[in-house]
Structure formats: C-alpha cells, structure tokens
Amino acid sequence: MKVLLTDTYMMNQEAPAEAEYKVTGIANDAVEQVVQYRLSKGRKYTLTIYYLGGARFDAEGQTICSLYDLTMSIQQERNIFDTTRCANIDARI
C-alpha cells in the first residue's frame, strides 16, 4: 500500500511524511505500515491510499484471498493533552 497526502492549498503538492515505518511480527505474519503527517490549520488536504500488488495463487492456480485492514486515526495535540492529563497535578495548579 502507498499513502499519498497532498496539500490542495499548494496546488496538490505532495506533503512529506513526518514519520513512516513498518511493524512486523504481528499475529498471522501481518505487517503494519504507519505513516504520520503534521497538518497545518486552515489548509485542505487530500489523502489517497493505493494498493500496489497483484493476486497470489495456490498450487492449483486458485486465487489466494488476502485481508487488508485499514485503520486510520486523526489526533490533535489538544486531545492527547486532555487524555493524558494527571488529575493530581491539575488540582494543585
């Protein structure tokens, strides 16, 4: 899979990923691809996800089914701050 984020404010210029890596060793030999971007307020973006590959076949020539689980998350720093806030420290401030 290839992930492409374009900045429509900058005439669909590709936005560089802040971090991109793969996690292996997950159950059933799955590979997790993680791509992180930092977005700017007031900008508009387009996210395109391409599947690059072809069918795989077993010994009889039948197509082997593959499962792709696409999970996306969008986080904001404020949300992270709110969910990790320590109640004991906040009470003293």
C-alpha positions in Angstrom: 0.0 0.0 0.0 1.2 3.5 -0.7 -0.2 6.5 1.1 -0.1 9.9 -0.5 -1.1 13.2 1.2 -1.4 16.2 -1.0 -1.8 19.8 0.1 -4.6 21.3 -2.0 -3.7 24.8 -0.9 -0.3 24.3 -2.6 -1.8 23.1 -5.8 -1.9 19.4 -4.8 1.8 19.3 -3.9 2.8 16.1 -2.0 3.1 16.7 1.7 6.1 14.9 3.2 5.5 12.3 5.9 6.9 13.2 9.3 7.5 9.5 10.1 7.0 6.3 8.1 7.8 2.8 9.3 6.6 -0.8 9.2 5.9 -3.0 12.2 6.4 -6.7 11.7 6.0 -9.8 13.9 2.3 -9.2 14.4 -0.1 -12.2 14.6 -0.6 -14.2 11.4 2.5 -12.7 9.8 0.8 -9.4 9.3 2.7 -6.2 8.6 1.5 -2.8 9.9 2.5 0.3 8.0 2.5 3.5 10.0 2.6 6.9 8.3 2.4 10.2 10.3 1.9 13.7 8.9 1.8 17.1 10.6 -1.1 19.2 9.2 -1.4 23.0 9.3 -4.6 24.7 10.5 -6.6 26.3 7.7 -5.1 24.1 4.9 -7.1 21.5 2.9 -5.6 18.1 2.2 -6.4 15.1 0.1 -5.4 11.6 1.3 -5.1 8.9 -1.3 -4.3 5.3 -0.5 -3.1 3.0 -3.3 -3.0 -0.8 -3.2 0.1 -1.9 -5.1 0.3 -5.6 -5.9 -1.3 -8.4 -7.6 -3.1 -11.7 -7.0 -1.4 -14.6 -5.4 -2.2 -18.2 -6.5 -2.0 -21.5 -4.7 -0.7 -24.8 -6.2 -3.9 -25.4 -8.1 -3.9 -21.9 -9.7 -6.7 -20.6 -7.5 -6.5 -17.1 -6.2 -5.5 -16.8 -2.5 -7.6 -14.3 -0.6 -5.8 -11.6 1.3 -7.2 -9.4 4.0 -6.3 -5.8 4.3 -7.4 -3.9 7.5 -7.3 -0.2 7.1 -7.4 1.7 10.3 -7.0 5.4 10.3 -6.7 7.8 13.2 -6.6 11.6 13.4 -5.2 13.1 16.5 -4.8 16.6 17.7 -2.3 17.7 20.3 -5.0 19.1 22.5 -6.8 15.7 22.5 -3.6 14.0 23.5 -3.0 16.6 26.3 -6.6 16.2 27.6 -6.5 12.4 27.7 -3.1 12.2 29.4 -3.7 14.9 32.0 -2.9 14.0 35.6 -5.8 14.9 37.9 -3.5 15.3 40.9 -1.3 17.9 39.3 -4.2 19.7 37.8 -5.8 20.1 41.3 -2.7 21.9 42.5 -2.5 24.3 39.6 
